[in-house]
Amino acid sequence: MQTRNQSLFEMTMGEPSEELVRRGTIILAVVGFFVHIALWALHTTSRISIEGDAVELVSSPLSSLYTPFSILLVYEVYQLIRAIPESFSSSVGKQYEIATLLVVRDILKRLSEIEGSDGWEVSDDLGFLLVESGAFLALFYTSLTYYRMSIADTKTTEISDDIVGFVELKRGIANMMLLVFLMIAAYSFWTWTASVQDGGGAVSRVIFFLDFFTFLILADILILLISYWFYTDFGNLARNTGFVLSTVIIRVAISSEGVSSMILFTLSGLLGIAILRMFMPNNPIQNIS
């Protein structure tokens, strides 16, 4: 018999719902791409006038890539929330995928700004672009490695009543995070739209993601505390605390700028890989899911 948390989770984040969301995301991303490139064309031909900070979104045809990537990032956040009931490692792996896409989106935005400008300084623009590209490669490698290690780390054991209860509580937290996700998304879009009307409208990774990761950290800490009710050994506590620390570093990286943000993103991924490797079955330290 399904509980209320499980029924709500299956209704909003079960396999049928995930498939609908995935298809809707692809359609919305394609439509968003064409709408964005149409706005660029209209602005370039002076059919419409876009002023203020929002003009950076129509400075180049490459700017049109910002919209579909943003939509894909929102879908990755949805997938992250779906992974919360599985394990800390699954949800943290999704965080690295989000960090990778954030860096890619920043690179595309920087390239569109360079193409739309009259000139650019090799020492500044190209130098930081190389740093961002290096961070992307590091994060991409980290995401793939983390994913493979997570699969290798999976154990098939009998599910006890305690684990069933723990998963049920995590489903409840995932349901709450989905509501938080929708509220933050609506608030971020509303405030950005209002900013555009006031002559602002600058875009950055801070929009939505800074607030969301703040709540995600709170959710991770809550799960960590609840897990100690079911698992009292230090190894489990240390592993999950390390994953929370990794999430905190990602959150700080989102709010940072320049080279420091790229270093923090990469550091978070390396920390996650180190934690997984320490708790692999062939290590002296026992892995606890």
QUIRA-V576760 format. One record per backbone hydrogen bond with DSSP energy under -1.0 kcal/mol. NH is the residue of the N-H (numbers start at 0). CO is the residue of the C=O. If there is no record, write none. Layout:
# QUIRA-V576760
NH|CO / NH|CO
This chain:
# QUIRA-V576760
6|2 / 7|3 / 8|4 / 9|5 / 10|6 / 11|7 / 12|8 / 13|9 / 17|13 / 18|14 / 19|15 / 20|16 / 21|17 / 22|18 / 23|19 / 24|20 / 25|21 / 26|22 / 27|23 / 28|24 / 29|25 / 30|26 / 31|27 / 32|28 / 33|29 / 34|30 / 35|31 / 36|32 / 37|33 / 38|34 / 39|35 / 40|36 / 41|37 / 42|38 / 43|39 / 44|40 / 45|42 / 46|41 / 47|41 / 52|198 / 53|199 / 54|51 / 55|52 / 56|53 / 57|54 / 62|59 / 63|60 / 64|61 / 65|62 / 68|64 / 69|65 / 70|66 / 71|67 / 72|68 / 73|69 / 74|70 / 75|71 / 76|72 / 77|73 / 78|74 / 79|75 / 80|76 / 81|77 / 82|78 / 83|80 / 86|82 / 90|86 / 91|87 / 92|88 / 93|89 / 94|90 / 95|91 / 96|92 / 97|93 / 98|94 / 99|95 / 100|96 / 101|97 / 102|98 / 103|99 / 104|100 / 105|101 / 106|102 / 107|103 / 108|104 / 109|105 / 110|106 / 111|107 / 112|108 / 113|109 / 114|110 / 115|111 / 124|120 / 125|120 / 126|121 / 127|123 / 128|124 / 129|125 / 130|126 / 131|127 / 132|128 / 133|129 / 134|130 / 135|131 / 136|132 / 137|133 / 138|134 / 139|135 / 140|136 / 141|137 / 142|138 / 143|139 / 144|140 / 145|141 / 146|142 / 147|143 / 148|144 / 149|145 / 150|146 / 151|147 / 152|148 / 153|150 / 163|159 / 164|160 / 165|161 / 166|162 / 167|163 / 168|164 / 169|165 / 170|166 / 171|167 / 172|168 / 173|169 / 174|170 / 175|171 / 176|172 / 177|173 / 178|174 / 179|175 / 180|176 / 181|177 / 182|178 / 183|179 / 184|180 / 185|181 / 186|182 / 187|183 / 188|184 / 189|185 / 190|186 / 191|187 / 192|188 / 193|189 / 194|190 / 195|191 / 196|192 / 197|193 / 198|195 / 199|194 / 206|203 / 208|206 / 209|205 / 211|207 / 212|208 / 213|209 / 214|210 / 215|211 / 216|212 / 217|213 / 218|214 / 219|215 / 220|216 / 221|217 / 222|218 / 223|219 / 224|220 / 225|221 / 226|222 / 227|223 / 228|225 / 230|226 / 236|232 / 237|233 / 238|234 / 239|235 / 240|236 / 241|237 / 242|238 / 243|239 / 244|240 / 245|241 / 246|242 / 247|243 / 248|244 / 249|245 / 250|246 / 251|247 / 252|248 / 253|249 / 254|250 / 261|257 / 262|258 / 263|259 / 264|260 / 265|261 / 266|262 / 267|263 / 268|264 / 269|265 / 270|266 / 271|267 / 272|268 / 273|269 / 274|270 / 275|271 / 276|272 / 277|273 / 278|274 / 279|276 / 282|279
